[in-house]
Each structure stands twice: as C-alpha cells, then as structure tokens.
C-alpha cells in the first residue's frame, strides 16, 4: 500500500532557526569506532511559500564552533589540513527544491526531500536532506514554532578533504563518509 504525502500544514512566511533549541551534529568512522561532534554556532532561515514545495531555506555554520569533546582534535579539524577555518570560516547550505519523500513503515512523521547546495572549504556540491516535519505550535510566550529533523551523508573527499593517517595494512584512520544530522526548531516571523 502506497501512502500519499501531501504538503505539511505550516504557516507561510519567514521562519528563523532558533540555535538555542536546535542542533547540528556529525559523525565519522575513526579506526574501529565512530566519533561524533556538533557545531555550536549557526544561523538559518526558512521561507515557507504558499505552495510549501516552492519554499526556500539557507543556513550558515561557523566552522570554528566545532566541538568533538577533544580540544586537540578540534584544532586539527579547524586547521588547513581539514576544514581550514582560517580561510573558510563558514559552511553554507542553500535549499534548491522540496518534494515528498518515500516513507518507510517506521516513519512517525511525513518525510520530505530538501535538495540543496552544501559549500565546505569553498567547494559546492549538491546534497539531499531527508527531512521530517514534526508540526508547528504556539510556545509559552505566544510565538509560533515548528520542528524538523533532517539527515544526509556526504563524502569528505568530494569537498577536497583528503587528510588521513595510514594504519597497518591498507586501513586508514578516518572514514570518508560523514553523517550529518539536524534537529531544528524554527520561530515564525522572528
């Protein structure tokens, strides 16, 4: 049985990402485990059109705000060997299309694909964010808020990030695939 996905019911207009109630995470394979981290400084805007599928969005993430809970590793990631924060202080995302996505049987909310351009280290590549809309409602101060979860995977080598350390045999210390996760709360008209 195929489920028909319709446009989510969300108020048209400008929504700003609330960084105090949002999170940008990433993970990468490190030897035989996974290292996780967050970016703590970011801004973003979602412009919901009357036709939700014509909406646009954009975000900026401050590279220097990376936090993997290890200061030495964070400095290496900020360095010119990896993200080069000195020459490329922000990474950006600009949405180019929104469409219904296939939903699995386990999906608790309708899913959408938000396609866009992700720029890291001055290199722009297309990405697709699998996005769930969790609904919108009024907060304790009367403001209108909406919640989203999104995820994607990128290849760091696609962005010119080649740093690695060879290990015994043909293994490398770092995996190429980066998983990115977003937990976004946005405020209407802010």
C-alpha positions in Angstrom: 0.0 0.0 0.0 1.4 3.4 -1.0 0.9 6.4 1.2 0.2 9.7 -0.5 2.2 12.5 1.1 0.7 16.0 1.0 2.2 19.3 1.8 2.6 19.9 5.5 0.4 22.4 7.2 2.7 25.2 8.2 2.2 29.0 8.1 3.7 30.8 5.1 6.4 33.4 5.8 9.9 33.7 7.3 11.0 31.3 10.0 14.4 31.7 11.7 16.3 28.8 13.2 16.5 29.1 17.0 20.0 28.0 17.8 19.2 27.5 21.5 16.7 24.8 20.6 18.4 23.3 17.6 21.4 21.1 16.9 23.8 20.3 14.1 25.7 17.0 14.6 28.1 14.9 12.5 29.8 11.6 12.9 32.7 9.9 11.1 34.3 6.5 11.4 37.6 6.7 13.4 39.5 3.5 13.2 37.0 0.9 14.6 34.6 3.4 16.3 32.6 6.4 15.5 33.5 10.0 16.6 30.6 12.4 17.0 30.6 16.1 17.2 28.5 19.3 17.0 28.7 22.8 15.6 27.5 25.2 18.3 27.2 28.4 16.2 24.9 28.6 13.3 22.1 30.7 11.8 19.4 29.9 9.3 16.2 31.0 7.7 13.3 29.1 6.1 11.0 31.0 3.8 7.8 29.0 3.6 5.8 29.8 0.4 2.1 29.5 0.0 2.9 26.4 -2.1 5.2 24.6 0.5 7.0 22.8 -2.2 8.2 26.2 -3.6 9.8 27.1 -0.2 13.5 28.1 0.2 15.9 27.8 3.0 19.5 28.7 3.9 22.0 28.3 6.7 25.5 29.3 7.8 27.6 27.2 10.2 30.6 28.7 11.9 33.5 26.2 11.4 35.4 27.4 14.5 32.4 26.3 16.6 33.1 22.6 16.1 33.1 20.6 19.3 34.1 16.9 19.4 34.8 16.9 23.2 38.6 16.8 22.4 40.4 20.2 22.1 43.4 18.8 20.2 41.2 17.0 17.7 39.0 20.2 17.3 42.1 22.2 16.5 43.2 19.7 13.9 39.7 19.8 12.3 39.8 23.6 12.2 43.3 23.6 10.6 44.1 23.9 6.9 44.6 20.1 6.8 40.8 19.5 7.2 38.2 22.3 7.3 40.5 25.3 7.0 38.5 27.6 9.3 41.0 30.5 8.8 40.3 30.7 5.0 36.8 29.3 5.0 35.1 30.4 8.3 31.6 29.2 7.4 30.0 26.3 5.6 26.7 27.1 3.9 23.6 25.3 2.7 21.1 26.7 0.3 17.9 24.7 -0.5 17.0 24.4 -4.2 13.9 22.1 -4.1 11.5 20.5 -1.7 9.5 17.4 -2.6 7.7 14.5 -0.8 9.9 11.6 0.0 9.2 7.9 0.2 8.2 7.0 3.7 9.1 3.7 5.3 6.8 1.8 7.6 8.6 3.1 10.6 8.3 6.8 9.7 6.4 8.5 12.5 6.0 11.7 10.5 5.7 12.5 6.8 9.1 12.8 5.1 10.3 15.2 2.5 13.4 15.6 0.5 15.1 19.0 0.7 17.7 19.2 -2.1 20.3 21.9 -1.9 23.9 23.0 -2.3 26.3 22.5 0.5 29.5 24.5 0.5 32.5 23.4 2.5 36.1 24.9 2.1 34.8 26.8 -1.0 33.6 23.6 -2.7 29.9 23.4 -3.5 28.2 20.0 -4.0 24.5 19.0 -4.2 23.0 17.2 -1.2 19.6 15.8 -0.3 18.3 16.1 3.2 15.8 13.5 4.3 13.5 15.7 6.4 10.7 15.1 8.8 8.3 17.9 9.8 7.2 17.4 13.4 4.5 20.0 13.3 4.0 23.6 14.5 2.5 25.1 17.6 2.4 28.0 19.9 5.1 28.3 22.6 4.6 29.6 26.2 5.1 33.3 25.0 2.6 33.1 22.2 5.2 32.6 19.4 4.7 30.2 16.6 7.4 27.4 16.4 8.0 24.5 14.1 10.2 21.4 14.4 12.2 19.5 11.8 14.6 16.6 11.8 16.9 16.1 8.8 19.8 13.9 7.8 22.2 13.3 5.0 25.6 11.7 4.2 28.4 13.3 2.4 31.8 12.2 1.2 34.5 14.5 2.7 36.8 13.8 -0.3 34.1 15.4 -2.5 35.0 18.7 -0.7 38.8 18.3 -1.1 39.3 17.0 2.5 41.9 14.3 1.9 43.6 14.3 5.3 44.2 10.8 6.7 46.7 8.7 8.5 47.6 5.2 7.2 47.3 2.4 9.6 48.7 -1.2 9.5 47.8 -2.9 6.3 45.6 -1.0 3.9 43.5 0.7 6.5 43.1 4.4 7.2 42.4 6.2 10.4 39.4 8.2 9.1 36.4 7.1 7.1 35.4 9.2 4.0 31.6 9.2 4.8 30.3 11.9 7.1 26.8 11.6 8.6 25.1 14.9 9.3 22.1 15.3 11.5 19.9 18.3 12.1 17.3 18.9 14.9 15.8 22.2 14.0 13.3 24.4 15.9 12.3 27.5 13.9 10.4 30.6 15.0 7.9 32.3 12.7 8.4 36.0 12.0 11.5 36.3 14.2 
